[in-house]
Amino acid sequence: MRQHAAIKRQKAFFNAHAEKWMDMWYNAPKAGQRDRFAREFRRLFALASIRKNDVILDVGCGSGVLVPRILRRLGPAGRLHEVDYAAKMIAVNRHLHPDKRIRFHAADVNALPLPEKSCDGIFCFSCFPHFQNKPRALRAMAAVLKKGGWLLLAHFDSPEALNHCHANSHMAVKHDRLPDEASMRALFAGAGLTITKHVNANGFYAFLAKTSPGISKAGYAHNPSKTNLTTETRRHRETSPHVFSSDQSLRAFCAGRCALRKMHATLCVEMEGDQGDGSRSVPPCLRGASPLVLKFSCF
């Protein structure tokens, strides 16, 4: 419920600022600046290997600051999908960029209106902190990438500066944060993406990642030579919301869970106390106490 309310506030905020978004953040006409981040954009596109016939997805596209730069690199057969959950942003974007190679979608990142494995590259530019469910968002993007496709997540600010800016901003984005590096790496791994480059410099932040070989829709690598999974492992794979990068890591997880269960059983027996004659009693330190229940939560 809270996530739904947060998304509703965000949409209202971005829709209200859609028409002036480009000037607010990228052009700064009052200061006499046009394309104020020209150097950063060159750096960004140096990381993106766009080919003429590629299908490119621009997630959280806003009013389309990346559009002219992407179109310059695409040929007549190339395609660009502009996706944003703020309908007004898409309307402004469509008005500014009347190009037949573009498809506009007012849609949430968690419900991308694209077939699986249909995109060669994805830009996730200046929007990731606003995603309420970041693991799910990355999995959704990874699902539409072709084998060997790339995802470029970037900001023109450091995480510290960006998070400080949001903390002192409008209520709609006040709590939106870019996770720390360790968390980001875990998120990419959980989505079945392999990081090939990471940059964290003053004024420029980026993760470039590619799909790992054999990634399935569930987000873990399939290895035909290792399909002998135990019943415990199979049951976890079918019922758990967690994703694992390989069968090996999944086996290790389930083995650890089984070990905890055995430890639980052993501790319960030992806590009863062995009197040496086959009888049991509660240890002195626990006499008079309520029964102790040990719970191990692996999820």
C-alpha positions in Angstrom: 0.0 0.0 0.0 2.8 2.4 0.9 4.6 1.6 -2.4 1.4 2.3 -4.3 1.0 5.7 -2.6 4.7 6.6 -3.2 4.3 5.7 -6.9 1.1 7.8 -7.1 3.0 10.8 -5.6 5.9 10.3 -8.0 3.7 10.2 -11.1 1.9 13.4 -10.1 5.3 15.1 -9.5 6.8 14.1 -12.8 3.6 14.8 -14.8 3.4 18.3 -13.2 7.0 19.1 -14.4 7.0 17.3 -17.7 6.8 20.3 -20.0 9.7 22.1 -18.3 11.8 19.1 -17.3 14.4 19.5 -20.1 15.0 23.1 -19.3 15.1 22.5 -15.5 17.9 19.9 -15.6 19.6 19.8 -19.0 19.4 23.2 -20.8 19.3 25.9 -18.1 18.2 28.6 -20.5 18.2 31.3 -17.8 21.9 30.8 -17.4 22.4 30.9 -21.2 23.4 27.2 -21.3 22.3 24.7 -23.9 23.2 21.1 -23.5 25.0 21.7 -20.3 26.1 18.1 -19.9 27.6 17.7 -23.3 30.8 16.2 -22.0 29.0 13.7 -19.7 26.7 12.6 -22.6 29.8 11.9 -24.7 31.1 9.8 -21.9 27.8 8.0 -21.5 27.5 7.1 -25.2 31.1 6.0 -25.3 30.0 3.1 -23.1 27.0 2.2 -25.2 27.7 0.1 -28.3 24.7 1.0 -30.5 24.6 -0.5 -34.0 22.5 0.8 -36.8 19.8 -1.9 -36.7 19.6 -2.3 -33.0 16.5 -2.2 -30.9 17.1 0.1 -28.0 15.0 0.6 -24.8 15.1 3.9 -22.9 13.6 3.2 -19.5 12.4 6.1 -17.4 12.9 8.2 -20.5 11.1 11.3 -19.2 10.7 13.9 -22.0 13.4 12.3 -24.0 16.8 13.8 -23.3 18.6 10.8 -24.8 16.4 10.5 -27.9 18.4 12.7 -30.4 21.7 11.1 -29.3 20.3 7.5 -29.7 18.6 8.3 -33.1 21.9 9.6 -34.5 23.4 6.2 -33.9 20.5 4.2 -35.3 19.9 3.5 -39.0 16.5 3.5 -40.8 15.8 -0.1 -39.6 16.7 0.7 -36.0 14.1 1.0 -33.3 13.8 3.0 -30.1 11.3 2.3 -27.3 10.7 5.2 -25.0 9.1 4.0 -21.7 8.0 6.1 -18.7 5.2 5.6 -16.2 4.4 9.4 -16.3 1.9 9.8 -19.2 2.6 13.5 -19.5 6.3 12.9 -19.9 5.5 10.5 -22.8 3.2 13.1 -24.3 5.9 15.8 -24.3 8.5 13.3 -25.5 6.2 12.3 -28.5 5.7 16.0 -29.3 9.4 16.8 -29.3 10.5 13.7 -31.2 8.2 12.8 -34.1 10.4 10.1 -35.6 9.0 6.9 -37.1 11.7 4.8 -35.5 10.3 5.5 -32.1 7.6 3.6 -30.2 6.2 5.5 -27.1 4.9 3.6 -24.1 3.3 5.0 -20.9 4.1 2.0 -18.8 5.8 0.9 -15.6 9.2 -0.7 -15.7 7.8 -3.8 -14.0 5.3 -4.3 -16.8 7.3 -3.5 -20.0 5.2 -3.9 -23.1 7.9 -5.7 -25.0 8.6 -9.3 -25.8 11.3 -11.2 -24.0 14.7 -11.1 -25.5 13.7 -8.3 -27.9 16.2 -5.5 -27.1 19.9 -5.2 -28.0 20.5 -2.5 -25.4 18.8 -0.7 -22.5 19.4 2.8 -21.1 18.4 3.2 -17.5 19.4 6.9 -17.2 18.7 9.1 -14.2 15.8 7.1 -12.9 16.9 4.0 -10.9 16.5 5.6 -7.4 12.8 6.2 -8.2 12.0 2.5 -8.7 10.2 1.3 -5.6 11.0 -2.4 -6.2 14.6 -2.3 -7.6 15.2 -6.1 -7.8 12.0 -6.6 -9.7 12.8 -3.6 -12.0 16.2 -5.0 -12.9 14.8 -8.5 -13.5 12.1 -7.0 -15.8 14.8 -5.2 -17.8 17.0 -8.2 -18.0 14.1 -10.3 -19.3 13.7 -8.2 -22.5 17.4 -8.2 -23.3 18.7 -10.4 -26.1 21.5 -12.8 -25.3 24.7 -10.7 -25.1 22.6 -7.5 -24.8 23.7 -4.7 -22.6 22.1 -2.5 -19.9 23.6 0.9 -19.0 22.5 2.4 -15.7 23.9 5.9 -15.3 23.6 9.3 -13.5 25.5 12.5 -13.9 26.3 12.7 -10.2 27.9 10.6 -7.5 25.6 8.5 -5.3 26.3 10.7 -2.3 25.4 13.9 -4.1 22.4 12.3 -5.7 21.0 11.0 -2.5 21.6 14.3 -0.7 19.8 16.1 -3.5 16.8 13.8 -3.2 16.8 14.0 0.6 16.4 17.8 0.3 13.9 17.7 -2.6 10.2 17.4 -3.1 8.3 14.9 -0.9 7.5 12.8 -3.9 11.2 11.9 -4.3 12.5 12.7 -0.9 13.1 9.1 0.1 14.4 7.9 -3.3 17.9 6.6 -3.0 20.7 5.0 -5.1 21.9 1.9 -3.3 25.6 1.5 -2.3 28.0 -0.3 -4.6 27.8 -3.7 -2.9 24.0 -3.6 -3.0 24.0 -2.6 -6.7 26.3 -5.5 -7.6 24.0 -7.9 -5.7 21.0 -6.5 -7.6 22.7 -7.0 -11.0 23.8 -10.5 -10.0 20.2 -11.3 -8.9 18.9 -10.3 -12.2 21.3 -12.5 -14.0 23.4 -9.6 -15.4 27.2 -9.5 -15.5 28.8 -6.2 -14.7 31.5 -5.3 -17.3 32.3 -1.8 -16.2 31.6 0.5 -13.2 32.5 4.1 -12.9 32.0 6.2 -9.8 33.6 9.6 -10.4 32.7 13.2 -9.5 29.8 14.0 -11.8 29.6 10.7 -13.5 28.3 7.3 -12.3 27.6 4.2 -14.4 27.2 0.5 -14.4 27.4 -1.4 -17.7 26.2 -4.9 -17.6 25.4 -7.7 -20.0 23.2 -10.8 -20.0 24.9 -13.9 -18.7 25.0 -17.0 -20.9 21.9 -19.1 -20.6 19.9 -16.8 -18.3 16.3 -18.0 -18.1 13.2 -16.0 -17.3 13.5 -16.9 -13.6 16.8 -15.2 -13.4 19.3 -18.0 -12.8 21.7 -19.7 -15.2 20.8 -23.0 -16.7 23.5 -25.6 -16.8 22.4 -28.8 -18.6 25.2 -30.8 -17.1 23.9 -30.0 -13.6 20.3 -30.9 -13.6 20.4 -33.5 -10.8 18.8 -31.3 -8.2 17.7 -32.7 -4.9 14.0 -32.6 -3.9 14.7 -29.9 -1.4 16.5 -27.8 -4.1 13.7 -28.3 -6.6 11.0 -27.4 -4.1 12.9 -24.2 -3.2 13.3 -23.3 -6.9 9.6 -23.7 -7.5 8.3 -21.9 -4.5 10.8 -19.2 -3.5 10.8 -15.6 -4.8 14.6 -15.6 -4.6 16.8 -16.0 -7.6 20.2 -17.6 -7.8 22.9 -17.2 -10.4 23.5 -20.9 -10.8 22.4 -24.3 -9.7 25.5 -24.5 -7.6 24.6 -21.5 -5.5 21.0 -22.8 -5.1 22.3 -26.1 -3.9 24.6 -24.4 -1.4 21.7 -22.3 -0.1 19.5 -25.4 0.4 22.3 -27.4 2.0 22.8 -24.5 4.5 19.1 -24.5 5.3 19.2 -28.3 5.9 22.2 -27.8 8.2 20.3 -25.2 10.2 17.4 -27.6 10.6 19.7 -30.3 12.0 21.3 -27.8 14.3 17.9 -26.8 15.5 17.0 -30.4 16.3 20.3 -31.0 18.1 19.9 -27.9 20.2 16.4 -28.8 21.2 17.6 -32.2 22.5 20.6 -30.8 24.2 18.6 -28.1 26.0 16.5 -30.7 27.6 19.6 -32.0 29.5 20.9 -35.6 29.6 20.9 -37.1 33.1 23.0 -40.1 32.0 20.3 -42.6 32.9 18.2 -42.0 29.9 16.0 -39.4 31.6 16.0 -35.7 30.7 15.6 -32.5 32.6 15.7 -28.8 31.8 19.2 -27.2 32.5 19.3 -25.1 35.7 19.7 -21.9 33.8 16.4 -22.5 32.0 14.3 -23.9 34.9 11.1 -22.0 35.4 11.4 -20.3 32.0 8.9 -20.5 29.2 9.7 -23.1 26.5 12.3 -21.7 24.2 11.5 -21.9 20.6 14.3 -21.4 18.1 13.4 -20.1 14.7 15.7 -19.9 11.8 14.5 -17.7 9.0 16.4 -18.4 5.8 14.4 -16.1 3.5 
